Amino acid sequence: MKKLLLATAAVVAAVAVLVATTAPPRRLALAPPTDGTLPGILHVHTNRSDGLSSPDEIAAAAARAGLKFVVFTDHGNATRRPDPPQYRAGVLCFDGVEISTSAGHYVAIDMPASPYPLAGEARDVVEDVRRLGGFGIAAHPDSPKLELKWREWTAPIDGIELLNPDTAWRQWVEQAGAPGTRWAARRKLALAVVDYGFRPAEVMASLIQPTGVLYNWEALSRRRRVVTLAGADAHAKLAPRSADPGDSRLALPFPGYEPSFRVLSVHVRPDGPLTGTNAAADAPLVMRAIRAGHLYTAVDAVATPASFEFTAANDRGTVHEGDDITAGAPITLRVRSNAPPGFTTDVWKGAAVLSGGHHEPEFTVGTTGEPAVYWVEIRATGQPNPLTWIRSNPIYVRGAEPLARMPQRPAATVSLPLFDGKTNAGWRTEHDPTSLVAMEVTPIVGGADLRFRYGLAGGAPGGQVATLVYDSPRGVASSDRLTASIRAEHPMRVSVQLRGGAGEADGERWERSIYVDPTQQEHTIYFDDMMPVGHTHSFKPDLANIRGVLFVVDARNTKPGDSGRIWIRKAALEH
């Protein structure tokens, strides 16, 4: 017994020594903030998708961590009606959604339920979220996991997640399997596992690595406003790889919600004070601040609570971070924070430091009035891991000239009608074994429409499809686009496709999705803008080998069991 006690004491002592020498320092306690901001967090998963706990339990954890608002973002296709904002345990809770696209995940907040599933190409999901009035955020853009990593930088995203602790963990795991970084990464992860039980938030913060996505954001910000923020991506469970995302039976509650909420926070600056009890009145104030970029991100596991202000002033007024100021007159940038003396504050102009090495709590920087994007970074220099403690949103100095516009395609000069306005010659339908379709020509004043009726089979999504096909035995090589005037019984997405029918491209398809609703609208689909459906032998279609033009309704953007009607008034190949 005595030997066992001595052995136990030796192990405890060894662990204590190990933790004392390897654990990151405890976070610094700072004076209370005076900047008028509210700390909160976005990108939190509940047990409605792949998180461990209920919204009430998560809100209680957020309250213990000192947060004032939380945004839930469970995985989904945005058809579930979101819960209205409400106070839980004194924390203002919002209900958003994380949508999977072909080029990464997109978080949508402050948005009503979609009338159809949001999925498919990232640019289409971004377009749908904007049409529905939501605010969209490119999630974990530096994730090492391809299906999670945001890769569509031409779409007009509203915000970008520059900091995500879950991504940081995944990056270390990937490095632990790479030849050049294997042993250093494995040591880092092993020590993190040991130290987590003693300083969980500090350990999680110590895994954060610099992000290269900052340069993607900087390039976008030159053209338009893009809000930067952080997401916890909290699930509070470590599950076996083979487990279903919603199965928590074998999951371990690590890292927990409360430790995750103590790692970092997003500080929003609302237009006015919150009541603290009336969610209907308070929620718009918080959401307006997020949409406007009136916020900064702080890594609380380094030092807390943060206090920070960034303004720009010229002879035309004073603005805060997230705002625009008109170019022309010289500008004075002002920074005020409660950063510890050993921390370093840099003022950036785009991708270059304008004025760096500041250690004073308040200072100003003068600059010309030329168009530019200014932002502030405060680094925890003097710490073992000198990561960024505070990152602001930018102040945009914009000139009077309009921002660059996308080049316009030349108008078509030749048009080959596919629908003559009289008969359905050349058209036919296809469908899976359990769905229903019908096609007929219906008269209208001055002509006729080609009407397509569909009824997708119910049940779980599993290949339900209804297709209107125009056969093109001679190919479409003489054309570069399809123009269609189309409307639908209710809002939906239709996949316009080209299908190969010769050689190795036989049966291969390329697509471009379009939004249709009860309003008659004309759409032009350029063939070089189409993307492959699954595996194809060529990235873009060989137009000479195309044998079918398809209008497809399937379970990707239509609920199983749904039915409806689509009317085509004009369809023509053009160039």
Secondary structure by P-SEA (a helix, b strand, c coil): caaaaaaaaaaaaaaaaaaaacccccbbbbccccccccccccccccccccccccaaaaaaaaaaacccbbbbbccccccccccccccccccbbbbbbbbbcccbbbbbcccccccccccccaaaaaaaaaaabbbbbbccccccccccccccccccccccccccaaaaaaaaaaaaaccccaaaaaaaaaaaaaaccccaaaaaaaacccccaaaaaaaaaacbbbbbbcccccccccccccccccccccccccccaaaaaaabbbbbbcccccccccaaaaaaaaaaaaaaccccccccccccccccccccccccccccccbbbbcccbbbbbbbccccccbbbbbbccccccccccccccbbbbbccccccccccccccccccccccbbbbbbbbccccccccccccccccbbbbcccccccccccccccccccbbbbbbbccccccbbbbbbcccccccccccbbbbbbcccccccccccccccccccbbbbbbbbbccccccccccbbbbbbcccbbbbbbbcccccccccccccccccccccccccccccccccccccbbbbbccccccc
